[in-house]
Amino acid sequence: MQHDPEASASPDRGEAESFDQHYVFDYTPVDELAAGQRWSTWGQCQPLSRGPQPWPDWVVTDDAAVDTELGVLKTGKEADVFIVERAAPFDDRTARMAAKRYRDSDHRTFHHNAAYLEGRRMPRKGGREARALAKGSSHGRAVAAGMWAWAEWERLVQLHRAGLPVPYPVQIDGTEILMELVCDPDGQPAPRLSATRPGPDLLDSLWQQLTDTLTGLAACGYAHGDLSAYNLLVAGERLVIIDLPQAVDLVANPRGMEFLHRDCRNVAGWFAARGHRGDAEELFAHAVAAAF
């Protein structure tokens, strides 16, 4: 009797139906990725590197999703922000996010780090990472960038859980943070406060939101540390605070109150220049009271 290899390689219907269905799956080929695309990095992130649960409905968690870079949103002193669209391949769900990518210290323009780092957890003295930081080696620069990224990630998660108006943090992968892309009512990226010209009523509302945000931040134990009209977004009539890697611990950092006072003066000055009578010292007093 002649052996038929194809017949022996293909189980009959009865055998196929007896397979454990946990080991049966459909295979759907997908197109090769184009320039500016990558597979979603969600699946490779550890639980603590994903945003607080419950995840918003717009967060795409499909392992087969594709990330497409749509362009630069802004450049900053320590990082650049890009717009990334994450698309699930089989159900047409998409989410546009802000991808903040930290540079190493050779490519940053924000060098006054020491005052912000006081009171923070640092690599163990004498350890490999501490030595690399001290030497400024390539590994040390990578460690420094990772520390700043993780510091911002922790603050975003903490402040989101506290109900403060920050972008929802989706995930962190190395020195890249993916977060909610804050948009105006037309779906366009929200402008910075510095680029807006609010009327008197909206100006009053934004000042009250700013007061609530600064006091809420202080109640969590932090000052922004570098607050100005350039790192506040206006999404319609809603104020959102961004850029938090240098957030200062009000207790552990000896200059914590100094940073908080400077934040209050900076933003109050912007409002005063537009005719608002908000007082920096009163704002500072509210924040200090909330902190203690």
Secondary structure by P-SEA (a helix, b strand, c coil): ccccaaaaacccaaaaaacccccbbbbbbbccccccccccccccccccccccccccccccccccbbbbbcccccccccbbbbbbbbbbcccbbbbbbbbbbbbccccccccccccccccccccccccaaaaaaaaccaaaaaaaaaaaaaaaaaaaaaaaaacccccccccccccccccccccccccccccccccccccaaaaaaaaaaaaaaaaaaaaacccccccccccccccccbbbbcccccccccccccaaaaaaaaaaaaaaaaaaaacccccaaaaaaaaaaaac
